[in-house]
Amino acid sequence: MLKKLSGGLYAYPKETAFGPAPASDKEVVGAFLKNDPFLLASPNAYNSLGVGTTQLYDKTVVYNHKRHGEFQLGNRKFAFRVKPRFPKSLTKEFLLVDLVNNVDQLAEAKDDVLKRVMQRAASTDRRRLRRAVRDYGNERTKKFFDRVLRADELHAA
């Protein structure tokens, strides 16, 4: 039996012992974007960085080249963001850059989080972090990491 997720988007849920299983976010978003490249992310992933973010968010961000806005697909909400570039998968470096890009949207104290990001950046592969900043950072983020990485190099010298 088909289940309507959104206008023109349907799923055929698999039956399990617990009832119909919903389609994965990746399958739903892939069908919605007609398999255009995308990256699923969530502010919850920032919690794995050890920078003091602990809030849980009921939001999935979809970086893509095609759609922008909030969309309800089935019983899930997705925040689609058009970006010129994004990685194929989440990396620690990308998450650090993305966190600084979006720090104003977080519930945590901005200054505390940014201070911990500075500390975390010191223990990150600088070459990979610089590349992530160059490829994915907005102007404010680029300036932030430029100061952080320069200060870190001065301490190392």
DSSP file (Angstrom, degrees, kcal/mol; ACC not computed):
  #  RESIDUE AA STRUCTURE BP1 BP2  ACC     N-H-->O    O-->H-N    N-H-->O    O-->H-N    TCO  KAPPA ALPHA  PHI   PSI    X-CA   Y-CA   Z-CA
    1    1 A M              0   0    0      0, 0.0     2,-0.2     0, 0.0    10,-0.0   0.000 360.0 360.0 360.0 127.8    0.0    0.0    0.0
    2    2 A L        -     0   0    0     10,-0.2     2,-0.5     8,-0.1    10,-0.2  -0.485 360.0-154.3 -77.3 144.6    1.4    3.4   -1.0
    3    3 A K  E     -A   11   0A   0      8,-2.9     8,-2.5    -2,-0.2     2,-0.4  -0.985  16.3-128.2-121.1 127.8    1.7    6.2    1.5
    4    4 A K  E     +A   10   0A   0     -2,-0.5     6,-0.2     6,-0.2     3,-0.1  -0.612  29.2 172.3 -77.1 126.4    1.7    9.8    0.4
    5    5 A L  E     -     0   0A   0      4,-3.0    69,-3.0     1,-0.5     2,-0.3   0.764  66.3 -27.0 -99.5 -36.4    4.7   11.7    1.8
    6    6 A S  E >  S-A    9   0A   0      3,-1.7     3,-2.7    67,-0.2    -1,-0.5  -0.943  97.2 -43.8-166.2 173.0    4.3   15.0   -0.1
    7    7 A G  T 3  S-     0   0    0      1,-0.3     3,-0.1    -2,-0.3    -3,-0.0  -0.332 130.6  -5.4 -54.1 113.7    2.8   16.2   -3.3
    8    8 A G  T 3  S+     0   0    0     -2,-0.3     2,-0.5     1,-0.2    -1,-0.3   0.519 112.7 107.9  79.4   5.4    4.0   13.7   -5.9
    9    9 A L  E <   +A    6   0A   0     -3,-2.7    -4,-3.0     2,-0.0    -3,-1.7  -0.965  41.9 169.1-122.8 118.9    6.2   11.8   -3.4
   10   10 A Y  E     -A    4   0A   0     -2,-0.5     2,-0.4    -6,-0.2    -6,-0.2  -0.885  17.2-154.6-127.5 156.1    5.0    8.4   -2.2
   11   11 A A  E     -A    3   0A   0     -8,-2.5    -8,-2.9    -2,-0.3    -2,-0.0  -0.954  12.9-146.3-128.5 150.1    6.6    5.5   -0.3
   12   12 A Y        -     0   0    0     -2,-0.4   -10,-0.2   -10,-0.2    -2,-0.0  -0.855  30.1-147.3-112.4  92.0    5.9    1.8   -0.2
   13   13 A P        -     0   0    0      0, 0.0     2,-0.3     0, 0.0    10,-0.0  -0.299   9.5-125.1 -67.2 141.1    6.6    0.9    3.5
   14   14 A K  E     -B   21   0B   0      7,-0.8     7,-3.5     1,-0.1     2,-0.4  -0.625  25.8-119.0 -80.7 141.5    8.0   -2.5    4.3
   15   15 A E  E     +B   20   0B   0     -2,-0.3     2,-0.2     5,-0.2    -1,-0.1  -0.666  36.7 175.2 -82.5 133.1    6.0   -4.5    6.8
   16   16 A T  E >   -B   19   0B   0      3,-1.7     3,-1.6    -2,-0.4     0, 0.0  -0.736  50.4 -93.6-123.8 177.2    7.8   -5.5   10.0
   17   17 A A  T 3  S+     0   0    0      1,-0.3    -2,-0.0    -2,-0.2    -1,-0.0   0.728 128.2  49.0 -63.2 -20.7    6.7   -7.3   13.1
   18   18 A F  T 3  S-     0   0    0      1,-0.4    -1,-0.3     0, 0.0    -3,-0.0   0.317 124.8 -91.2-101.7   6.4    6.0   -3.8   14.6
   19   19 A G  E <  S-B   16   0B   0     -3,-1.6    -3,-1.7     2,-0.0    -1,-0.4  -0.680  78.0 -10.2 113.4-170.7    4.0   -2.5   11.6
   20   20 A P  E     -B   15   0B   0      0, 0.0    -5,-0.2     0, 0.0    -6,-0.0  -0.425  64.6-137.1 -68.0 133.1    5.1   -0.6    8.5
   21   21 A A  E     -B   14   0B   0     -7,-3.5    -7,-0.8    -2,-0.2     3,-0.1  -0.757  20.6-123.1 -89.9 131.2    8.7    0.7    8.5
   22   22 A P        -     0   0    0      0, 0.0     3,-0.1     0, 0.0     2,-0.1  -0.344  30.7 -99.5 -70.7 155.2    9.2    4.2    7.3
   23   23 A A        -     0   0    0      1,-0.1   -12,-0.0     2,-0.1     2,-0.0  -0.392  47.1 -97.6 -67.9 151.5   11.5    4.9    4.4
   24   24 A S     >  -     0   0    0      1,-0.1     4,-2.4    -3,-0.1     5,-0.2  -0.322  27.0-116.2 -68.8 155.0   15.0    6.2    5.4
   25   25 A D  H  > S+     0   0    0      1,-0.2     4,-2.9     2,-0.2     5,-0.3   0.891 117.0  55.7 -56.5 -40.4   15.7    9.9    5.3
   26   26 A K  H  > S+     0   0    0      1,-0.2     4,-2.2     2,-0.2    -1,-0.2   0.906 109.2  45.4 -61.8 -42.7   18.3    9.3    2.6
   27   27 A E  H  > S+     0   0    0      2,-0.2     4,-2.1     1,-0.2    -2,-0.2   0.921 115.0  47.3 -66.5 -44.2   15.7    7.5    0.4
   28   28 A V  H  X S+     0   0    0     -4,-2.4     4,-2.4     2,-0.2    -2,-0.2   0.942 115.6  43.6 -64.3 -48.7   13.0   10.1    0.9
   29   29 A V  H  X S+     0   0    0     -4,-2.9     4,-2.7     1,-0.2     6,-0.2   0.897 111.8  54.7 -65.6 -39.8   15.3   13.1    0.2
   30   30 A G  H  <>S+     0   0    0     -4,-2.2     5,-3.6    -5,-0.3     6,-0.3   0.904 111.4  44.4 -59.3 -42.0   16.9   11.3   -2.7
   31   31 A A  H ><5S+     0   0    0     -4,-2.1     3,-0.7     3,-0.2    -2,-0.2   0.900 113.1  51.3 -68.6 -40.5   13.5   10.8   -4.3
   32   32 A F  H 3<5S+     0   0    0     -4,-2.4    -2,-0.2     1,-0.2    -1,-0.2   0.893 116.8  39.2 -63.7 -41.1   12.5   14.4   -3.5
   33   33 A L  T ><5S-     0   0    0     -4,-2.7     3,-0.9    -5,-0.2    -1,-0.2   0.389 112.6-119.2 -88.9   3.1   15.6   15.8   -5.1
   34   34 A K  T < 5S-     0   0    0     -3,-0.7    -3,-0.2    -4,-0.3    -4,-0.1   0.913  70.7 -56.6  55.6  45.5   15.5   13.2   -7.9
   35   35 A N  T 3 <S+     0   0    0     -5,-3.6    -1,-0.2     1,-0.2    -5,-0.1   0.672  91.5 154.4  61.1  23.4   18.9   11.8   -6.9
   36   36 A D    <   -     0   0    0     -3,-0.9    -1,-0.2    -6,-0.3    -3,-0.1  -0.501  59.9 -83.4 -67.1 150.0   20.7   15.2   -7.2
   37   37 A P        +     0   0    0      0, 0.0    28,-0.6     0, 0.0     2,-0.3  -0.281  64.3 160.1 -59.8 142.2   23.7   15.1   -4.8
   38   38 A F  E     -C   64   0C   0     26,-0.2     2,-0.4    50,-0.1    26,-0.2  -0.974  32.6-140.0-155.4 165.0   23.0   16.1   -1.2
   39   39 A L  E     -C   63   0C   0     24,-2.1    24,-2.6    -2,-0.3     2,-0.5  -0.989  14.6-144.8-133.4 123.8   24.3   15.8    2.3
   40   40 A L  E     +C   62   0C   0     -2,-0.4     2,-0.3    22,-0.2    22,-0.2  -0.759  31.8 162.4 -86.4 129.5   22.1   15.0    5.3
   41   41 A A  E     -C   61   0C   0     20,-3.0    20,-2.9    -2,-0.5    -2,-0.0  -0.907  20.0-163.4-139.9 167.1   23.3   16.8    8.5
   42   42 A S    >   -     0   0    0     -2,-0.3     3,-1.9    18,-0.2     4,-0.4  -0.986  33.0-123.7-151.1 144.0   21.9   17.7   11.9
   43   43 A P  G >  S+     0   0    0      0, 0.0     3,-1.2     0, 0.0     4,-0.4   0.747 109.4  73.2 -59.0 -20.0   22.9   20.2   14.6
   44   44 A N  G >  S+     0   0    0     15,-0.3     3,-1.3     1,-0.2     4,-0.3   0.790  83.0  68.1 -62.7 -27.0   22.9   17.1   16.8
   45   45 A A  G X  S+     0   0    0     -3,-1.9     3,-1.3     1,-0.3    -1,-0.2   0.763  85.5  69.2 -65.8 -24.0   26.2   16.0   15.1
   46   46 A Y  G X  S+     0   0    0     -3,-1.2     3,-1.9    -4,-0.4     5,-0.5   0.803  84.7  70.9 -62.8 -27.3   28.0   19.0   16.7
   47   47 A N  G X  S+     0   0    0     -3,-1.3     3,-0.8    -4,-0.4    -1,-0.2   0.782  89.3  61.6 -60.6 -26.9   27.6   17.2   20.0
   48   48 A S  G <  S+     0   0    0     -3,-1.3    -1,-0.3    -4,-0.3    -2,-0.2   0.597  89.4  71.4 -75.8 -10.3   30.2   14.6   18.9
   49   49 A L  G <  S-     0   0    0     -3,-1.9    -1,-0.2    -4,-0.2    -2,-0.2   0.669  99.2-128.0 -81.5 -16.8   32.9   17.3   18.6
   50   50 A G    <   +     0   0    0     -3,-0.8    -3,-0.1    -4,-0.4    -2,-0.1   0.874  69.2 126.8  72.5  37.4   33.3   17.9   22.3
   51   51 A V  S    S-     0   0    0     -5,-0.5    65,-0.3     2,-0.1    66,-0.2   0.144  87.7 -89.7-113.0  18.3   32.8   21.6   22.2
   52   52 A G  S    S+     0   0    0      1,-0.3     2,-0.5    -5,-0.2    -5,-0.1   0.519  80.7 136.9  91.6   4.8   30.0   21.9   24.7
   53   53 A T        +     0   0    0     -7,-0.3    -1,-0.3     1,-0.1    -3,-0.2  -0.759  10.9 152.7 -85.3 128.1   27.0   21.5   22.5
   54   54 A T        +     0   0    0     -2,-0.5    -1,-0.1    -3,-0.1   -10,-0.0   0.440  28.6 115.8-132.5  -7.2   24.5   19.2   24.2
   55   55 A Q        -     0   0    0    -12,-0.1     2,-0.5     1,-0.1    -8,-0.2  -0.297  56.8-136.7 -67.1 151.4   21.1   20.3   22.9
   56   56 A L        -     0   0    0     -9,-0.0     2,-0.4     2,-0.0    -1,-0.1  -0.947  19.4-159.1-109.2 131.8   19.1   17.9   20.8
   57   57 A Y        -     0   0    0     -2,-0.5     2,-1.0     2,-0.1   -13,-0.2  -0.885  19.9-145.3-115.2 140.3   17.4   19.3   17.7
   58   58 A D        +     0   0    0     -2,-0.4     2,-0.4   -15,-0.0    19,-0.1  -0.515  69.6 102.9 -97.4  63.3   14.4   17.9   15.8
   59   59 A K        -     0   0    0     -2,-1.0     2,-0.5    17,-0.0   -15,-0.3  -0.991  52.9-160.7-150.5 133.4   15.8   19.1   12.5
   60   60 A T  E     - d   0  78C   0     17,-0.8    19,-2.9    -2,-0.4     2,-0.4  -0.980  16.1-152.1-115.3 124.8   17.5   17.5    9.6
   61   61 A V  E     -Cd  41  79C   0    -20,-2.9   -20,-3.0    -2,-0.5     2,-0.6  -0.798   4.5-159.3 -96.7 135.6   19.5   19.9    7.3
   62   62 A V  E     -Cd  40  80C   0     17,-2.8    19,-2.9    -2,-0.4     2,-0.5  -0.933   2.0-158.7-118.9 107.5   19.9   18.9    3.7
   63   63 A Y  E     +Cd  39  81C   0    -24,-2.6   -24,-2.1    -2,-0.6     2,-0.3  -0.735  34.4 142.0 -82.6 129.5   22.7   20.6    1.8
   64   64 A N  E     -Cd  38  82C   0     17,-2.3    19,-2.7    -2,-0.5   -26,-0.2  -0.903  58.3-118.4-156.2 179.1   22.0   20.4   -1.9
   65   65 A H  S    S+     0   0    0    -28,-0.6    17,-0.1    -2,-0.3   -27,-0.1   0.363 101.1  43.2-105.5   1.8   22.3   22.3   -5.2
   66   66 A K  S    S+     0   0    0      1,-0.2     2,-0.3    15,-0.1    16,-0.1   0.822  99.9  42.8-120.8 -47.9   18.6   22.4   -6.0
   67   67 A R        -     0   0    0     14,-0.1     2,-0.4     2,-0.0    -1,-0.2  -0.835  47.4-171.7-119.8 147.1   16.0   23.3   -3.3
   68   68 A H        +     0   0    0     -2,-0.3     2,-0.2    13,-0.2    13,-0.2  -1.000  45.6  46.7-135.8 135.3   15.9   25.8   -0.4
   69   69 A G  E    S-E   80   0C   0     11,-2.5    11,-3.1    -2,-0.4     2,-0.5  -0.715  86.3 -53.0 132.0 179.4   13.4   26.0    2.4
   70   70 A E  E     -E   79   0C   0      9,-0.2     2,-0.4    -2,-0.2     9,-0.2  -0.816  52.8-177.2 -95.2 129.9   11.5   24.0    5.0
   71   71 A F  E     -E   78   0C   0      7,-2.7     7,-2.8    -2,-0.5     2,-0.7  -0.991  22.8-143.6-131.6 137.7    9.7   20.9    3.6
   72   72 A Q  E     -E   77   0C   0     -2,-0.4     2,-0.6     5,-0.2     5,-0.2  -0.893  20.9-179.4 -96.6 116.0    7.5   18.4    5.4
   73   73 A L  E >   -E   76   0C   0      3,-2.6     3,-1.3    -2,-0.7     2,-0.3  -0.936  65.4 -43.0-119.5 106.3    8.1   14.9    3.8
   74   74 A G  T 3  S-     0   0    0    -69,-3.0   -69,-0.0    -2,-0.6   -70,-0.0  -0.598 122.4 -27.8  69.6-132.1    5.9   12.4    5.5
   75   75 A N  T 3  S+     0   0    0     -2,-0.3     2,-0.4    -3,-0.1    -1,-0.2   0.160 122.6  89.5-101.0  19.0    6.0   13.0    9.2
   76   76 A R  E <   - E   0  73C   0     -3,-1.3    -3,-2.6   -51,-0.0     2,-0.4  -0.902  65.2-141.2-119.0 144.9    9.5   14.6    9.1
   77   77 A K  E     - E   0  72C   0     -2,-0.4   -17,-0.8    -5,-0.2     2,-0.4  -0.871  17.9-169.0-103.0 136.7   10.6   18.2    8.6
   78   78 A F  E     -dE  60  71C   0     -7,-2.8    -7,-2.7    -2,-0.4     2,-0.8  -0.975  16.6-146.9-125.2 138.9   13.7   18.9    6.5
   79   79 A A  E     -dE  61  70C   0    -19,-2.9   -17,-2.8    -2,-0.4     2,-0.4  -0.903  20.6-157.7-104.2 104.9   15.5   22.2    6.2
   80   80 A F  E     -dE  62  69C   0    -11,-3.1   -11,-2.5    -2,-0.8     2,-0.4  -0.702  10.1-173.3 -86.9 131.5   16.9   22.3    2.7
   81   81 A R  E     -d   63   0C   0    -19,-2.9   -17,-2.3    -2,-0.4     2,-0.5  -0.988  19.6-137.6-128.8 121.9   19.9   24.7    2.1
   82   82 A V  E     +d   64   0C   0     -2,-0.4   -17,-0.2   -19,-0.2   -19,-0.1  -0.679  31.5 172.7 -78.8 123.5   21.3   25.4   -1.3
   83   83 A K        -     0   0    0    -19,-2.7     3,-0.1    -2,-0.5    -2,-0.0  -0.986  37.0-139.1-131.3 141.2   25.1   25.3   -1.1
   84   84 A P  S    S+     0   0    0      0, 0.0     2,-0.3     0, 0.0    -1,-0.1   0.856  90.7  15.4 -67.4 -32.7   27.6   25.5   -4.0
   85   85 A R        +     0   0    0     50,-0.1   -21,-0.1   -21,-0.1     0, 0.0  -0.996  62.6 156.5-142.8 146.2   29.8   22.9   -2.3
   86   86 A F        -     0   0    0     -2,-0.3    50,-0.0    -3,-0.1    -3,-0.0  -0.948  41.8 -99.9-159.6 153.5   29.5   20.3    0.4
   87   87 A P        -     0   0    0      0, 0.0     3,-0.1     0, 0.0   -49,-0.0  -0.208  28.0-117.4 -73.3 167.9   31.4   17.1    1.2
   88   88 A K  S    S+     0   0    0      1,-0.1     2,-0.3   -49,-0.1   -50,-0.1   0.786  97.4  12.6 -73.7 -27.3   30.1   13.6    0.3
   89   89 A S  S    S-     0   0    0    -50,-0.1     2,-0.3     0, 0.0    -1,-0.1  -0.960  93.0 -86.4-145.4 162.6   30.0   12.7    4.0
   90   90 A L        -     0   0    0     -2,-0.3     2,-0.3   -50,-0.2     3,-0.0  -0.519  45.1-177.8 -72.5 131.0   30.3   14.5    7.4
   91   91 A T     >  -     0   0    0     -2,-0.3     4,-2.6     1,-0.1     5,-0.2  -0.854  39.7-112.4-122.1 163.0   33.9   14.9    8.6
   92   92 A K  H  > S+     0   0    0     -2,-0.3     4,-2.2     1,-0.2     5,-0.2   0.904 118.8  50.0 -60.0 -41.2   35.1   16.4   11.9
   93   93 A E  H  > S+     0   0    0      2,-0.2     4,-2.1     1,-0.2    -1,-0.2   0.919 110.7  48.0 -65.7 -44.2   36.6   19.3   10.0
   94   94 A F  H  > S+     0   0    0      1,-0.2     4,-3.2     2,-0.2     5,-0.2   0.917 110.7  52.4 -62.1 -42.1   33.4   20.0    8.0
   95   95 A L  H  X S+     0   0    0     -4,-2.6     4,-2.7     2,-0.2    -2,-0.2   0.893 108.1  50.9 -62.3 -40.0   31.4   19.9   11.3
   96   96 A L  H  X S+     0   0    0     -4,-2.2     4,-2.0     2,-0.2    -1,-0.2   0.936 114.6  43.4 -61.1 -45.7   33.7   22.4   13.0
   97   97 A V  H  X S+     0   0    0     -4,-2.1     4,-2.4     2,-0.2    41,-0.2   0.925 114.9  49.1 -65.6 -44.8   33.3   24.8   10.0
   98   98 A D  H  X S+     0   0    0     -4,-3.2     4,-1.9     1,-0.2    -2,-0.2   0.878 108.4  54.4 -63.8 -38.5   29.5   24.2    9.8
   99   99 A L  H  < S+     0   0    0     -4,-2.7     4,-0.4    -5,-0.2    -1,-0.2   0.935 110.8  44.8 -60.3 -47.0   29.1   24.8   13.5
  100  100 A V  H >< S+     0   0    0     -4,-2.0     3,-0.8     1,-0.2     4,-0.2   0.883 110.8  54.9 -67.1 -37.0   30.9   28.2   13.3
  101  101 A N  H 3< S+     0   0    0     -4,-2.4    -1,-0.2     1,-0.2     3,-0.2   0.877 121.7  29.8 -57.4 -37.5   28.8   29.0   10.1
  102  102 A N  T >< S+     0   0    0     -4,-1.9     3,-2.1    -5,-0.2     4,-0.3   0.167  80.5 118.6-111.7  15.8   25.6   28.3   12.1
  103  103 A V  G X  S+     0   0    0     -3,-0.8     3,-1.2    -4,-0.4    -1,-0.2   0.793  71.7  61.9 -58.5 -30.0   26.6   29.2   15.7
  104  104 A D  G 3  S+     0   0    0     -4,-0.2    -1,-0.3     1,-0.2    -2,-0.1   0.701 100.3  55.0 -69.4 -17.7   24.0   32.0   15.8
  105  105 A Q  G <  S+     0   0    0     -3,-2.1    -1,-0.2     2,-0.0    -2,-0.2   0.463  89.1  98.8 -93.8  -2.1   21.2   29.4   15.4
  106  106 A L  S <  S-     0   0    0     -3,-1.2     4,-0.1    -4,-0.3   -53,-0.0  -0.516  70.7-137.0 -88.2 155.2   22.3   27.2   18.3
  107  107 A A  S    S+     0   0    0     -2,-0.2    -1,-0.1     2,-0.1     3,-0.1   0.683  77.6  91.4 -81.2 -19.3   20.7   27.3   21.8
  108  108 A E  S    S-     0   0    0      1,-0.1     2,-0.5    -5,-0.1    -2,-0.1  -0.237  97.3 -80.1 -75.2 165.1   24.1   27.2   23.6
  109  109 A A     >  -     0   0    0      1,-0.2     4,-2.2     2,-0.1     5,-0.2  -0.538  40.6-146.9 -67.2 117.4   26.1   30.2   24.7
  110  110 A K  H  > S+     0   0    0     -2,-0.5     4,-2.6     1,-0.2     5,-0.2   0.891  92.7  49.7 -56.3 -49.0   27.9   31.4   21.5
  111  111 A D  H  > S+     0   0    0      1,-0.2     4,-2.0     2,-0.2    -1,-0.2   0.890 111.3  49.3 -63.4 -40.2   31.1   32.7   23.2
  112  112 A D  H  > S+     0   0    0      2,-0.2     4,-1.9     1,-0.2    -1,-0.2   0.920 112.6  47.7 -63.9 -44.1   31.6   29.5   25.2
  113  113 A V  H  X S+     0   0    0     -4,-2.2     4,-2.1     1,-0.2    -2,-0.2   0.922 111.6  49.6 -64.2 -44.5   31.1   27.3   22.2
  114  114 A L  H  X S+     0   0    0     -4,-2.6     4,-1.9     1,-0.2    -1,-0.2   0.856 108.0  54.3 -65.5 -34.4   33.5   29.3   20.0
  115  115 A K  H  X S+     0   0    0     -4,-2.0     4,-1.6    -5,-0.2    -1,-0.2   0.912 110.9  45.7 -63.6 -41.9   36.2   29.2   22.8
  116  116 A R  H  X S+     0   0    0     -4,-1.9     4,-2.6   -65,-0.3    -2,-0.2   0.836 107.7  57.3 -71.4 -31.9   35.9   25.4   22.8
  117  117 A V  H  X S+     0   0    0     -4,-2.1     4,-2.7     2,-0.2    -1,-0.2   0.904 104.1  53.8 -62.8 -40.1   36.0   25.3   19.0
  118  118 A M  H  X S+     0   0    0     -4,-1.9     4,-1.2     1,-0.2    -2,-0.2   0.925 110.8  45.7 -58.3 -44.9   39.4   27.2   19.2
  119  119 A Q  H  X S+     0   0    0     -4,-1.6     4,-0.6     1,-0.2     3,-0.3   0.911 113.5  48.8 -65.2 -42.6   40.7   24.5   21.5
  120  120 A R  H >< S+     0   0    0     -4,-2.6     3,-1.1     1,-0.2    -2,-0.2   0.877 105.3  58.6 -66.1 -37.5   39.4   21.7   19.3
  121  121 A A  H >< S+     0   0    0     -4,-2.7     3,-1.5     1,-0.3    -1,-0.2   0.838  97.4  62.1 -61.3 -32.1   40.9   23.2   16.2
  122  122 A A  H 3< S+     0   0    0     -4,-1.2    -1,-0.3    -3,-0.3    -2,-0.2   0.791 106.4  44.7 -64.8 -27.0   44.3   23.1   17.8
  123  123 A S  T << S+     0   0    0     -3,-1.1     2,-0.3    -4,-0.6    -1,-0.3   0.170  98.8  94.6-102.9  18.5   44.1   19.3   18.0
  124  124 A T  S <  S-     0   0    0     -3,-1.5     2,-0.6     1,-0.0     3,-0.0  -0.767  93.4 -89.3-108.0 153.5   42.7   18.9   14.4
  125  125 A D     >  -     0   0    0     -2,-0.3     4,-2.4     1,-0.2     5,-0.2  -0.486  39.9-153.6 -59.7 109.6   44.7   18.2   11.2
  126  126 A R  H  > S+     0   0    0     -2,-0.6     4,-2.9     1,-0.2     5,-0.2   0.851  88.9  53.4 -61.7 -38.1   45.4   21.8   10.2
  127  127 A R  H  > S+     0   0    0      2,-0.2     4,-2.0     1,-0.2    -1,-0.2   0.933 112.6  43.3 -64.2 -45.6   45.7   21.0    6.5
  128  128 A R  H  > S+     0   0    0      2,-0.2     4,-2.3     1,-0.2    -2,-0.2   0.879 114.6  50.9 -67.8 -36.8   42.3   19.3    6.4
  129  129 A L  H  X S+     0   0    0     -4,-2.4     4,-2.7     2,-0.2    -2,-0.2   0.928 109.2  50.4 -66.4 -44.3   40.8   22.1    8.5
  130  130 A R  H  X S+     0   0    0     -4,-2.9     4,-2.6     1,-0.2    -2,-0.2   0.908 111.3  49.3 -58.8 -42.0   42.2   24.8    6.3
  131  131 A R  H  X S+     0   0    0     -4,-2.0     4,-2.6     2,-0.2    -1,-0.2   0.917 111.5  48.5 -63.6 -43.7   40.7   23.0    3.2
  132  132 A A  H  X S+     0   0    0     -4,-2.3     4,-2.7     2,-0.2     5,-0.5   0.899 112.1  49.3 -64.2 -40.5   37.3   22.7    4.9
  133  133 A V  H  X S+     0   0    0     -4,-2.7     4,-1.9     2,-0.2    -2,-0.2   0.939 113.5  46.5 -62.7 -46.9   37.3   26.4    5.9
  134  134 A R  H  < S+     0   0    0     -4,-2.6    -2,-0.2    -5,-0.2    -1,-0.2   0.906 120.7  37.7 -61.5 -43.2   38.3   27.4    2.3
  135  135 A D  H  < S+     0   0    0     -4,-2.6    -2,-0.2    -5,-0.2    -1,-0.2   0.827 133.7  16.4 -81.2 -33.0   35.7   25.2    0.7
  136  136 A Y  H  < S+     0   0    0     -4,-2.7     2,-0.2    -5,-0.2    -3,-0.2   0.524  94.2 104.9-123.9  -9.0   32.7   25.5    3.1
  137  137 A G     <  -     0   0    0     -4,-1.9     2,-0.1    -5,-0.5   -39,-0.1  -0.513  59.1-135.0 -83.0 144.0   33.2   28.5    5.4
  138  138 A N     >  -     0   0    0    -41,-0.2     4,-2.5    -2,-0.2     5,-0.2  -0.328  42.2 -90.5 -79.9 177.4   31.3   31.7    5.1
  139  139 A E  H  > S+     0   0    0      1,-0.2     4,-2.2     2,-0.2     5,-0.2   0.897 127.8  49.2 -61.0 -42.8   33.3   35.0    5.3
  140  140 A R  H  > S+     0   0    0      1,-0.2     4,-2.2     2,-0.2    -1,-0.2   0.903 112.4  49.1 -62.5 -40.7   32.9   35.3    9.1
  141  141 A T  H  > S+     0   0    0      2,-0.2     4,-2.6     1,-0.2     5,-0.3   0.894 108.6  52.8 -66.0 -41.0   33.9   31.7    9.6
  142  142 A K  H  X S+     0   0    0     -4,-2.5     4,-2.1     1,-0.2    -2,-0.2   0.912 111.0  46.8 -61.4 -42.8   37.0   32.1    7.4
  143  143 A K  H  X S+     0   0    0     -4,-2.2     4,-2.1     2,-0.2    -2,-0.2   0.907 111.5  51.9 -65.3 -41.6   38.1   35.1    9.5
  144  144 A F  H  X S+     0   0    0     -4,-2.2     4,-2.2     1,-0.2    -2,-0.2   0.953 114.6  40.9 -59.2 -51.9   37.5   33.2   12.8
  145  145 A F  H  X S+     0   0    0     -4,-2.6     4,-3.1     1,-0.2     5,-0.3   0.816 109.7  59.3 -71.3 -29.3   39.6   30.2   11.7
  146  146 A D  H  X S+     0   0    0     -4,-2.1     4,-2.2    -5,-0.3    -1,-0.2   0.944 110.1  43.2 -61.2 -46.1   42.3   32.4   10.2
  147  147 A R  H  X S+     0   0    0     -4,-2.1     4,-2.4     2,-0.2    -2,-0.2   0.916 116.0  48.9 -63.2 -43.7   42.8   34.0   13.6
  148  148 A V  H  X S+     0   0    0     -4,-2.2     4,-2.1     1,-0.2    -2,-0.2   0.936 114.7  43.0 -63.3 -47.8   42.6   30.7   15.4
  149  149 A L  H  X S+     0   0    0     -4,-3.1     4,-2.0     2,-0.2    -1,-0.2   0.859 114.5  50.3 -71.3 -34.6   45.1   28.9   13.1
  150  150 A R  H  X S+     0   0    0     -4,-2.2     4,-2.0    -5,-0.3    -1,-0.2   0.927 111.8  47.6 -67.0 -43.9   47.5   31.9   13.0
  151  151 A A  H  X S+     0   0    0     -4,-2.4     4,-1.9     1,-0.2    -2,-0.2   0.890 111.5  51.8 -62.4 -39.0   47.5   32.1   16.8
  152  152 A D  H  X S+     0   0    0     -4,-2.1     4,-1.6    -5,-0.2    -1,-0.2   0.888 108.7  50.1 -65.7 -39.0   48.0   28.4   17.0
  153  153 A E  H  X S+     0   0    0     -4,-2.0     4,-1.5     1,-0.2    -1,-0.2   0.867 108.2  53.5 -67.6 -35.3   51.0   28.6   14.6
  154  154 A L  H  < S+     0   0    0     -4,-2.0    -1,-0.2     1,-0.2    -2,-0.2   0.887 108.6  49.4 -65.5 -38.4   52.5   31.4   16.7
  155  155 A H  H  < S+     0   0    0     -4,-1.9    -1,-0.2     1,-0.2    -2,-0.2   0.851 110.6  50.9 -67.2 -33.5   52.3   29.2   19.9
  156  156 A A  H  <        0   0    0     -4,-1.6    -1,-0.2     1,-0.2    -2,-0.2   0.783 360.0 360.0 -75.2 -25.9   53.9   26.4   18.0
  157  157 A A     <        0   0    0     -4,-1.5    -1,-0.2    -5,-0.1    -2,-0.2   0.482 360.0 360.0 -77.3 360.0   56.8   28.5   16.8
